Amino acid sequence: MTSRRDFLRSSAAFAAGSMFVPMLACGGSKKIIGLQLYTVRDKLKADQEGTLAKLAEIGYNSLEAAGYNMNDRTFYGMVPQAFADHVHKLGMPLHSSHTVFELDQAEVVCEDAAKAGCKYIIYPYLPDNLRPNLDGYKATAEKFNQMGAIAQKHGLQFGYHNHAFEFEEMEGQIPMDVLISQTDPDLVTFELDLYWTTRGGFDPVDYFKKFPGRFGLWHVKDMVTTDDQFFAPVGSGRIDFERIFAEKETAGMKYFFVEQDSFRDLDPFESVEISLNYLKQAKFV
């Protein structure tokens, strides 16, 4: 019997042999397929230079950081410009960065993200204490507007990345709807995580149609078909990416990043290569 590992490897090999498919992208003649570096966080800790080189060898050509240190103002231990130069030489410009920060830190965070070549600065997670009720979400929306204005001064677009908790009904409303409806579209975009939205019980396409143009970035990750809803390489699970990508213009999507939070039976490099090959050969991307 063919194991899941063997099946996924076979899928990767088939996709790798299908590179004759025209590389049509959103906004260019070549597909821009990014990776959120949180996916390979353990690999980066073990061998940062080798890991980045491996990602470039696999074929990623865009990155999103999750390793900015506000204390010494570095990205993965490198000053912003040096990190930007390093990944650019590898053919993987840094287009976005995830950082949790306070309003009084926004100037520094945005200045460094701009130096690193980012186009987006993303607030990746809302701690429990900031979302005890809908008033907490409303206060957060106002703070995001202010952060967005500061980001704009530095030539950046500010955004927020969701998980599943934003879709849990609170006081008769969906908190995600509050965040979107109470933020200024010119100041705040959203990085819709396709997995977490689905796990939260909602359809990404419904959100694109309800709030058109508000989702400049996506996290593209898949979900296994079993009841545990674990993470899966893109294209190997239950999420219908063809249907979702058909609405990329409705969403306003400019960039997307593959992400896989955890791994069960594949090495992270194997998994991200499967995801990349699937997206490369997919005619709908």
C-alpha positions in Angstrom: 0.0 0.0 0.0 1.3 3.4 -0.9 2.0 5.5 2.3 1.0 9.2 2.6 4.7 10.1 2.5 5.2 8.2 -0.8 2.1 9.7 -2.3 3.3 13.3 -1.4 6.7 12.6 -2.7 5.2 11.3 -6.0 3.1 14.4 -6.2 6.1 16.6 -5.8 8.0 14.7 -8.5 5.1 15.0 -10.9 4.8 18.7 -10.2 8.5 19.3 -10.6 8.2 17.7 -14.0 5.4 20.0 -15.0 7.4 23.2 -15.1 6.4 23.9 -18.7 3.1 25.3 -17.4 3.2 29.1 -18.1 4.2 30.9 -14.9 1.4 33.5 -14.9 1.1 35.5 -11.6 -1.0 38.1 -10.0 0.7 41.2 -11.4 3.6 39.7 -13.3 4.8 37.2 -15.9 6.3 34.9 -13.3 4.5 33.5 -10.3 5.5 35.1 -7.0 5.2 32.3 -4.4 6.2 33.4 -0.9 7.0 31.5 2.3 6.3 32.6 5.9 9.6 31.9 7.6 7.8 30.8 10.8 7.3 27.5 8.9 11.0 26.7 9.1 11.8 28.4 12.4 13.6 25.3 13.8 15.6 24.9 10.7 16.6 28.6 10.9 17.8 28.2 14.5 19.9 25.2 13.5 21.4 26.6 10.3 20.2 30.0 9.2 22.4 30.5 6.1 21.9 26.9 4.9 18.1 27.1 5.4 17.7 30.3 3.4 19.9 28.9 0.7 17.8 25.7 0.7 14.6 27.7 0.3 16.0 29.5 -2.6 17.1 26.2 -4.2 13.6 24.8 -3.7 12.3 27.8 -5.6 10.6 30.3 -3.3 11.0 33.9 -4.6 9.4 35.9 -1.8 9.6 35.9 2.0 7.6 37.0 5.0 9.6 37.3 8.2 8.7 36.2 11.8 12.1 37.0 13.3 12.3 40.7 14.0 13.9 41.5 17.4 12.8 44.9 18.7 15.5 44.9 21.4 18.4 45.0 19.0 16.4 46.0 15.9 17.5 43.0 13.8 15.9 40.5 11.5 17.2 37.0 12.4 20.3 38.6 14.0 21.1 40.9 11.1 20.5 44.6 10.7 17.6 45.3 8.4 19.5 46.4 5.4 22.0 43.5 5.7 19.2 40.9 5.9 17.4 42.5 3.0 20.6 42.4 0.9 21.2 38.8 1.8 17.7 37.4 0.9 17.6 39.6 -2.2 20.8 38.1 -3.5 19.2 34.7 -3.0 16.2 35.8 -5.2 13.8 36.0 -2.3 13.0 39.6 -1.4 11.4 40.2 2.0 7.9 41.5 1.2 6.3 41.4 4.6 7.1 41.0 8.3 5.1 39.8 11.3 5.7 41.7 14.5 3.6 42.2 17.7 4.2 45.7 18.9 2.6 48.6 20.8 1.5 51.9 19.3 4.5 53.7 20.9 6.8 51.2 19.2 5.3 51.6 15.7 7.7 54.2 14.4 10.8 52.0 15.1 9.1 48.8 13.9 8.0 50.5 10.6 11.3 52.2 10.1 13.2 48.9 10.3 10.6 47.0 8.2 11.1 49.6 5.5 14.9 49.3 5.7 14.5 45.6 5.2 12.6 46.2 2.0 9.2 45.2 3.3 6.0 46.4 1.6 3.8 45.2 4.5 4.0 45.2 8.3 1.6 42.6 9.8 0.3 42.4 13.3 0.2 38.6 13.6 -1.8 37.8 16.8 -4.1 39.5 19.2 -3.4 38.4 22.8 -6.2 37.3 25.1 -6.1 40.5 27.2 -6.9 42.7 24.1 -10.0 40.7 23.2 -12.1 40.1 26.4 -15.2 41.5 24.7 -16.3 43.4 21.6 -15.2 46.7 23.1 -11.7 45.2 23.1 -11.9 44.5 19.4 -13.3 48.0 18.7 -10.4 49.6 20.7 -8.0 47.4 18.7 -9.5 48.5 15.4 -8.9 52.1 16.4 -5.3 51.3 17.4 -4.8 49.6 14.0 -5.9 52.7 12.2 -3.3 54.7 14.1 -0.6 52.1 13.3 -1.7 52.1 9.7 -1.2 55.8 9.5 2.4 55.5 10.9 3.1 52.6 8.5 2.0 54.7 5.6 4.6 57.4 6.6 7.3 54.8 6.0 5.9 53.6 2.7 4.3 50.5 4.2 0.9 48.9 4.4 -0.2 47.8 7.8 -2.2 44.7 8.2 -3.6 42.1 10.6 -3.3 38.3 10.4 -6.2 36.2 11.7 -6.5 32.9 13.5 -9.7 31.1 14.3 -10.8 32.9 17.5 -11.8 36.0 15.6 -14.7 34.0 14.1 -16.2 32.9 17.5 -19.4 34.8 18.0 -19.3 37.4 20.7 -22.2 39.5 21.8 -24.1 38.6 18.7 -21.4 39.6 16.3 -18.3 38.1 14.7 -15.2 39.9 16.0 -13.5 39.6 12.6 -16.3 41.6 11.1 -15.8 44.2 13.7 -12.1 44.5 13.0 -12.7 44.8 9.2 -15.7 47.2 9.3 -14.1 49.5 11.9 -10.7 49.9 10.2 -10.0 52.4 7.4 -9.4 50.5 4.1 -6.7 53.0 3.2 -4.8 52.3 6.4 -5.4 48.7 7.3 -5.5 45.5 5.2 -5.9 41.9 6.3 -3.8 38.9 5.7 -6.4 36.2 5.6 -5.2 32.9 6.8 -7.1 30.4 4.6 -6.6 27.5 7.1 -7.6 29.4 10.2 -10.6 31.0 8.5 -11.8 27.5 7.4 -11.1 26.0 10.8 -13.1 28.9 12.4 -16.1 27.6 10.4 -16.2 30.3 7.7 -15.6 30.4 3.9 -12.8 32.7 2.7 -14.7 33.4 -0.5 -17.7 34.6 1.5 -15.4 37.1 3.2 -13.9 38.3 -0.1 -17.4 39.1 -1.3 -18.5 40.6 2.0 -15.5 42.8 2.3 -14.1 43.2 -1.2 -10.6 44.5 -1.6 -9.7 44.2 2.1 -7.4 41.1 1.9 -4.1 42.2 0.4 -2.2 39.2 1.7 -3.1 35.6 2.2 -1.6 32.7 4.1 -1.9 29.6 2.0 -2.0 26.5 4.1 -4.0 23.3 3.8 -5.9 21.0 6.2 -5.9 17.2 6.3 -9.1 15.5 5.4 -9.3 13.7 8.8 -11.3 14.9 11.8 -8.2 16.3 13.6 -7.9 19.1 11.1 -4.1 19.0 11.3 -1.9 21.1 8.9 -1.0 19.7 5.5 1.2 20.6 2.5 -0.7 22.8 0.1 -2.8 20.8 -2.4 -2.8 17.6 -0.3 -5.7 18.4 2.0 -9.4 19.5 1.9 -9.2 23.2 1.1 -10.4 24.1 -2.4 -7.6 26.5 -3.6 -8.8 26.7 -7.1 -12.2 28.1 -5.9 -10.4 30.5 -3.6 -7.8 31.8 -6.1 -10.6 32.4 -8.6 -11.6 35.3 -6.3 -8.2 36.8 -5.8 -9.2 40.0 -7.6 -12.3 40.3 -5.4 -10.1 39.9 -2.3 -7.6 42.4 -3.5 -4.8 40.0 -3.0 -1.3 41.2 -3.9 1.0 38.6 -2.3 0.5 35.2 -0.7 2.7 33.1 1.5 2.8 29.4 2.1 2.8 28.6 5.8 2.6 25.4 7.8 2.5 25.8 11.6 3.5 22.2 12.5 4.6 19.0 10.9 3.7 15.4 11.6 5.2 12.9 9.1 7.3 15.1 6.8 10.4 17.1 7.2 9.6 20.9 6.8 11.8 21.1 3.6 9.9 18.2 2.1 6.6 19.8 2.9 7.3 23.3 1.7 8.7 21.8 -1.6 5.4 19.9 -2.1 3.5 23.1 -1.5 5.6 25.1 -3.9 5.4 22.5 -6.7 1.6 22.3 -6.3 1.3 26.1 -6.6 3.8 26.3 -9.5 1.8 23.8 -11.6 -1.6 25.1 -10.7 -3.1 27.0 -13.6 -5.4 29.0 -11.3 -2.6 30.7 -9.3 
